[in-house]
Amino acid sequence: MSKIFAFSIRKDEEPYLKEWATAHPEVDVDYTDQLLTPETAKLARGADGVVVYQQLDYTPETLQTLADLGITKMSLRNVGVDNIDMDKAKELGFEITNVPVYSPNAIAEHAAIQTARILRQTKRLDAKIAHGDLRWAPTIGREVRDQTVGVIGTGHIGRVYMQIMEGFGAKVIAYDVYKNPELDKKGYYVDSLDELYKQADVISLHVPAMDSNYHMINDETIAEMKDNAVLVNVSRGPLVDTAAVVRALDSGKLFGFVMDTYENEVGIFNEDWTGKDFPDKVLKDLIDRPNVLVTPHTAFYTTHAVRNMVVKAFDNNLALVEGQTPETPVEVK
């Protein structure tokens, strides 16, 4: 009987893990709520493969411990692989899979809802109402249909976000290094990022984090944007120079900022800081601002998406264990 061991299983993931295990009685499934580290890796002893999800790095030490246990088949329940030491993984002969598409709608919906909230100034209005101030002015909103929405990255998530924004009646433009033929035929694409920055009232990022786009949103690119633009980042924290955004919010250049990912989020997001000293002054300042909406990397966090992440990761790992081709392999290079 094959055995798969899963790390960092949350309570909300347990029902879907058990659902998968019930559907695969030929596989021994075990799990822990602990993250994968060189110390906890030993919990997987006897397993043929592991299913994982975490913000911590998959360090050379962690990978070596798994390999020493005879485990080199690893399936991520998420998209990102940038926290894996790929040189070590390649050296040890790891086979890795991820779940690149678990629910584009979850992330796109979140981005759209938060965009509309910024435009209608709901955070300011909620605070006023909570204090008994029921006056309208000066908290006046902007209609989504009056905006030009610029979408950077037209993959699965970006395209759903475009559809939602068009449902509101907004004009949508887009930029992508790799153009979608259907969108290209319909004339959505502008020729350059500069052109998008100059035309868009709302700029939403839907691209992966790579060296080539590190801090693509910075002082210079913000200067190219229209006054009172709204910036939306539900993709990856390193895309945005946070200090530059703070300066733009201070100067009034940016009308608002939607932030579900943060370049320094590891060790801060998905932790309870109630009654404790908050460890990041910049993030605390952003959370407190009336025109900034911060969520702790939860755009993906829906029942639909979580089920897909668990089920697809286990399907992938079983394929690896049985020597078959998994649905979504990651190139280890």
matplotlib code that plots the C-alpha trace (Angstrom):
import matplotlib.pyplot as plt

x = [0.0, 1.3, 1.5, 1.2, 1.9, 0.6, 2.0, 0.4, -3.2, -5.6, -9.0, -10.7, -8.7, -9.4, -12.8, -11.4, -8.3, -10.7, -12.9, -9.9, -8.7, -12.1, -12.2, -8.7, -8.8, -5.7, -3.6, -2.5, -3.0, -1.6, -1.1, 0.0, -0.9, 2.8, 4.8, 7.5, 10.9, 14.1, 12.7, 9.1, 10.1, 10.8, 7.0, 6.8, 9.0, 7.6, 5.7, 6.2, 5.3, 4.4, 1.7, 2.7, 1.7, 3.5, 5.1, 8.4, 11.3, 11.8, 15.5, 18.3, 18.2, 14.5, 14.8, 17.8, 15.9, 13.1, 15.5, 17.3, 13.9, 13.6, 11.0, 11.6, 8.0, 6.5, 3.2, 2.3, -1.3, -0.5, 0.9, 4.2, 7.5, 9.8, 10.4, 11.9, 15.7, 15.6, 19.3, 19.1, 15.8, 17.5, 20.6, 18.4, 16.2, 13.0, 9.8, 7.5, 4.0, 1.8, -1.8, -1.5, -5.3, -7.5, -10.1, -9.4, -12.8, -12.0, -9.0, -10.7, -13.9, -11.9, -10.0, -13.2, -15.0, -12.1, -11.8, -15.4, -15.0, -12.1, -14.0, -17.1, -14.9, -16.7, -13.9, -14.3, -18.1, -18.1, -15.9, -18.2, -21.3, -19.7, -19.1, -22.6, -21.8, -24.4, -23.6, -22.9, -20.2, -17.3, -17.3, -18.5, -17.9, -16.9, -18.9, -17.0, -18.5, -16.8, -13.4, -10.9, -9.5, -6.0, -5.3, -1.6, -1.5, -4.3, -4.0, -6.9, -7.4, -6.8, -9.4, -12.1, -11.3, -11.8, -15.2, -16.4, -15.2, -17.0, -20.1, -20.0, -19.7, -16.1, -13.8, -11.1, -7.7, -4.9, -1.2, 0.6, 3.9, 2.0, -1.2, -4.3, -5.4, -9.1, -8.5, -6.1, -8.8, -11.2, -8.7, -8.1, -4.3, -2.3, 1.2, 3.1, 2.9, 3.6, 0.4, -1.6, -0.3, -1.3, -4.8, -6.0, -8.0, -7.6, -4.5, -4.8, -1.8, -2.3, 1.3, 3.7, 6.7, 10.0, 13.3, 12.2, 9.2, 10.5, 9.1, 7.5, 5.3, 7.8, 8.2, 8.8, 5.9, 3.5, 4.6, 3.3, -0.1, -3.1, -3.8, -6.2, -5.5, -6.3, -3.7, -4.8, -2.3, -3.8, -0.9, 2.6, 4.0, 7.4, 5.7, 5.2, 7.7, 5.7, 7.6, 6.9, 3.1, 3.2, 4.8, 2.1, -0.7, 0.8, 1.1, -2.5, -1.2, -3.0, -6.6, -6.4, -4.6, -5.9, -3.3, -3.8, -0.1, 2.9, 6.6, 7.4, 4.4, 6.2, 6.0, 3.3, 0.3, -1.8, -0.7, -2.8, -1.2, -4.1, -2.6, 0.9, 3.4, 2.8, 6.1, 5.9, 5.3, 4.8, 2.1, 0.4, 0.3, -1.3, -3.9, -4.9, -5.3, -8.9, -8.1, -6.1, -7.7, -5.4, -6.2, -3.6, -3.2, -6.8, -8.1, -7.8, -9.5, -12.9, -14.4, -14.3, -10.6, -9.4, -11.1, -9.5, -6.1, -6.3, -7.8, -5.6, -2.4, -3.2, -4.1, -0.7, 1.2, -0.5, 0.5, 4.1, 4.1, 2.7, 5.2, 2.6, 2.7, 1.0, -1.4, 0.6, 4.4, 6.9, 10.1, 12.9, 15.8]
y = [0.0, 3.5, 6.1, 9.9, 12.2, 15.8, 18.7, 21.9, 20.6, 23.3, 22.5, 23.8, 21.4, 18.3, 17.5, 17.5, 15.4, 12.8, 12.9, 12.1, 9.4, 7.7, 7.7, 6.1, 3.2, 1.8, 4.7, 5.2, 8.9, 10.6, 14.2, 16.9, 20.5, 21.3, 23.1, 21.2, 21.8, 19.7, 18.6, 17.8, 16.2, 13.0, 12.7, 11.5, 8.5, 5.5, 7.7, 7.5, 11.1, 14.3, 17.0, 20.4, 24.1, 26.8, 30.3, 29.0, 28.2, 24.6, 24.8, 22.5, 21.0, 20.3, 18.7, 16.7, 15.3, 14.1, 12.6, 10.8, 9.2, 8.1, 10.8, 12.8, 13.2, 16.5, 18.0, 21.6, 22.6, 26.1, 27.8, 29.4, 27.5, 30.4, 29.3, 26.0, 25.6, 24.3, 23.6, 21.3, 19.8, 19.0, 17.6, 15.2, 14.2, 15.7, 15.5, 18.4, 19.4, 22.4, 23.5, 26.4, 26.8, 26.1, 28.8, 31.9, 33.2, 33.3, 35.6, 37.7, 38.1, 39.3, 41.8, 43.1, 43.4, 45.3, 47.5, 48.6, 49.1, 51.5, 53.4, 53.8, 54.6, 52.0, 51.8, 55.5, 55.3, 52.3, 54.1, 57.1, 55.1, 53.1, 56.4, 57.7, 60.1, 59.5, 62.5, 61.9, 64.4, 64.3, 60.5, 60.5, 57.4, 56.8, 54.5, 51.5, 52.0, 55.4, 53.9, 52.7, 49.5, 48.4, 44.7, 43.6, 39.9, 38.1, 34.6, 32.7, 35.2, 38.3, 37.3, 36.6, 40.0, 41.6, 40.0, 41.2, 44.7, 44.7, 43.5, 46.7, 48.6, 49.7, 50.1, 47.4, 47.6, 45.0, 44.4, 41.0, 39.9, 36.8, 38.0, 35.9, 35.5, 35.9, 39.1, 40.4, 40.0, 42.0, 44.8, 44.8, 45.1, 48.3, 48.3, 49.0, 49.2, 52.9, 53.3, 51.3, 53.4, 56.6, 55.5, 53.5, 54.8, 51.3, 49.2, 45.5, 43.2, 39.5, 38.3, 36.0, 37.3, 37.0, 38.8, 40.7, 42.3, 42.8, 46.2, 46.8, 49.3, 51.9, 55.7, 56.0, 53.9, 55.5, 58.9, 57.7, 56.9, 59.2, 61.2, 59.5, 56.1, 52.9, 50.2, 46.5, 43.8, 40.3, 38.6, 38.7, 41.1, 41.6, 43.2, 46.4, 48.7, 49.3, 52.4, 54.0, 53.2, 54.8, 58.0, 58.0, 57.7, 60.4, 62.8, 62.0, 60.6, 57.3, 57.4, 54.0, 50.7, 47.1, 44.8, 41.1, 40.3, 42.1, 41.8, 41.2, 39.0, 35.8, 35.3, 38.1, 37.0, 34.1, 34.8, 36.3, 39.5, 40.3, 41.9, 41.6, 44.2, 44.3, 43.6, 45.7, 49.5, 50.0, 47.3, 48.6, 52.1, 50.7, 48.7, 51.9, 54.1, 54.7, 54.4, 51.1, 47.6, 45.0, 41.3, 38.7, 36.8, 35.5, 36.2, 32.5, 31.4, 30.0, 26.5, 25.9, 26.8, 25.0, 21.8, 22.0, 22.7, 19.6, 17.2, 18.2, 18.1, 14.5, 13.5, 14.8, 13.1, 9.8, 10.0, 10.6, 7.8, 5.4, 6.5, 8.2, 11.7, 14.2, 16.7, 19.8, 19.0, 21.7, 21.9, 21.4, 23.5]
z = [0.0, -0.9, 1.8, 1.4, 4.3, 4.4, 6.3, 7.7, 7.2, 8.5, 10.1, 7.0, 4.8, 6.9, 5.4, 1.9, 2.9, 4.5, 1.4, -0.8, 1.5, 1.6, -2.2, -2.3, 0.2, -1.5, -0.1, 3.5, 4.2, 7.3, 8.2, 10.7, 11.3, 11.6, 8.9, 7.1, 8.6, 9.0, 12.4, 11.4, 8.1, 10.2, 10.8, 7.1, 7.8, 5.7, 3.3, -0.5, -1.1, 0.8, 0.2, 1.5, 1.8, 3.6, 3.5, 5.0, 2.7, 1.6, 2.6, 1.6, 5.1, 4.8, 1.4, 2.5, 5.5, 3.3, 0.8, 3.6, 4.4, 0.8, 0.0, -3.2, -4.4, -3.2, -4.2, -3.3, -2.6, -3.9, -7.0, -5.9, -6.0, -5.4, -1.8, -2.9, -3.1, -6.6, -6.9, -3.9, -5.2, -8.5, -6.8, -4.7, -7.7, -6.4, -8.4, -7.6, -8.6, -7.7, -8.2, -10.6, -11.1, -8.1, -8.4, -10.5, -9.5, -5.8, -6.3, -9.1, -7.0, -4.0, -6.2, -7.7, -4.4, -2.8, -5.9, -5.6, -1.9, -2.4, -5.1, -2.8, 0.2, 2.3, 5.0, 5.7, 5.7, 8.0, 10.5, 10.4, 10.9, 13.8, 15.5, 14.9, 12.1, 9.4, 7.2, 3.6, 2.8, 2.1, 1.7, -1.9, -4.1, -7.6, -9.9, -11.3, -14.7, -14.9, -14.5, -17.0, -15.5, -16.5, -16.0, -16.0, -16.7, -18.6, -17.3, -15.7, -12.8, -14.8, -17.4, -14.7, -13.1, -16.5, -16.9, -13.5, -14.1, -17.5, -15.7, -13.7, -17.0, -16.7, -19.7, -19.5, -21.0, -20.6, -20.9, -21.1, -22.5, -23.7, -25.4, -25.2, -28.9, -28.1, -26.1, -28.7, -31.4, -29.3, -28.9, -25.2, -25.2, -25.1, -26.5, -23.3, -19.5, -19.8, -21.9, -19.4, -16.5, -18.3, -19.2, -16.2, -13.2, -11.6, -12.1, -11.0, -11.0, -12.0, -12.7, -11.0, -9.1, -11.0, -11.0, -14.1, -12.4, -8.9, -7.7, -11.0, -9.1, -7.9, -7.7, -11.4, -12.6, -10.0, -11.4, -14.8, -13.5, -13.5, -10.4, -8.0, -9.4, -7.4, -7.2, -6.6, -5.7, -5.0, -6.8, -5.2, -2.6, -4.3, -7.3, -5.3, -3.7, -0.5, 0.5, -2.9, -2.5, 1.0, -0.5, -3.2, -0.7, 1.5, -1.5, -2.7, -6.0, -5.3, -4.3, -2.7, -2.4, -2.3, -0.8, -0.3, -0.6, 1.0, 0.3, 4.0, 4.8, 5.8, 9.5, 9.9, 7.8, 9.2, 12.8, 15.6, 16.9, 19.3, 22.5, 21.1, 19.7, 16.0, 14.3, 11.2, 11.5, 7.7, 7.5, 10.7, 9.1, 5.9, 7.9, 9.7, 6.6, 5.6, 1.8, 2.1, 2.3, 3.7, 3.8, 4.9, 1.6, 1.8, -1.7, -2.5, 0.7, -0.2, 0.3, -3.5, -3.8, -0.7, -1.8, -5.2, -3.7, -1.5, -4.0, -6.9, -4.8, -3.6, -7.1, -8.3, -5.5, -6.1, -9.8, -8.8, -6.3, -8.9, -11.5, -13.7, -15.2, -12.8, -14.2, -13.2, -12.8, -11.9, -13.8, -11.3, -12.6]

ax = plt.figure().add_subplot(projection="3d")
ax.plot(x, y, z, "-o")
ax.set_aspect("equal")
plt.show()
